[in-house]
């Protein structure tokens, strides 16, 4: 969308909503591939050095780190959601300055109108 110099707060909200709708589902965190040993004695995979591969979603919630195992058949969907989460974060970073500028412009417009009525 081409930005005009006179965005209203409603314009920015509408832009944000239209951009964000395509970014669902969205997750915050990172999808990581890991190879780990298991707890079973005499495991052939562990003894060969191959170990056990898996994907894990890592993130933080209320200051605490979490890790959730992601089954192989869900990896692509979770990866897409993590990518969407990063894109949504970027969108929020763009929206902040735009929204504040729009609020300031609306405030200035209101002050100008009040001044004209008072002096008019």
N, C-alpha and C positions, 0 to 999 in steps of 0.2 A: 504494500500500500504506500502511495506517495503521501508524505506528511505535509500538511499545510501549516502555515505559521500561526493559524488561529484555531488550533484544536481546542474544543471545549472538553471539560472533564468527561462528559457523556460520550464524546467522540473517542477518547482514549479508551474508555471502558468497552465500548463497542468493538474497537480494533482488537483489544486484548482478548475479548471473548471469541471473536472470529478466528484469531490466530491460534488460540489454545485448543479449540474444539478438535483439531486434527492431531493433537498430541496426546491422545489417550489410547491405551492406558499409559500412565507415567509412573515410574518408580525412582526413588533416590537411593543410591548405593552403587556398588560395583559388583559385576559378575566376574568371578575368578575361577580359573581352572586350577585344580590342585591334584597332587599325587601324594597319597598318604599310606602309611602302613596300617594294617589292621591289628586287632588284638589276638587273633587266632595263632596258636603255635603251629609251626610247620606249614604256613600258607605258601603255596607255590609261587604266587604272584609276588609276595613280599620277599621271599628268598631269592628270586631271580632278579630283584631290583626293579622290576616293572611297577610294582606297587598297585594301588587302586586309584583310578582316576575318577574325578567327579567335579561338578561345577557347584559353586556356592555363591549365594547373594550375600554380600556383606553390607552392613549399614549401621546407622546409629539411631537410637530412639531414646529420648529423654536422657541424653548423655551416656547411654550404655550401648556398647557395640553388640550387634547380633550377627549371626551367621545362619543361613537357611540353605539346606541342601536343595539343589534344583535337578530334578530328573532329566535325563537326556532328551526326552520328547518335548520338554518345555523350554529348552535352552534358547531357541530362536525367539520365542515369544517374550521371554524375560529380557533377553538382550535388546529387543526392540523397545520394550518399556523403559529400560534404563537409558537408552539413547533418547527417547522422548522426554524423560525426566531432565536430562541435561539441556535439551532444547527448550523445555519449559522454564528452567532456571534462567537461561539466556534471555528468554522473552520477558521474564519478570524484571531482569536487570535493565532492559530497554524501556519497559513501561514506567519504571520509577521516575526517571527524569522527565519523561513526556507528561506524566500525570501531574507532577508538581508544577511544571511550566503552565499546563492548562489551568490548574487551580489558581496560580498567580495571575494569569491573564483574565480569568473570570472575576477575580477579586478586584483587579484594576478596572475592569469594565464596569462593575457595580459601583465602585467609588466615583468613577467619572460620571455615570448616570445620576448618582445622588447629588454630586456637585452641580451638575447642569440644572437639576430640578430646584435646588436650593437658590441658585443664582438667577434662574430663569424667570 
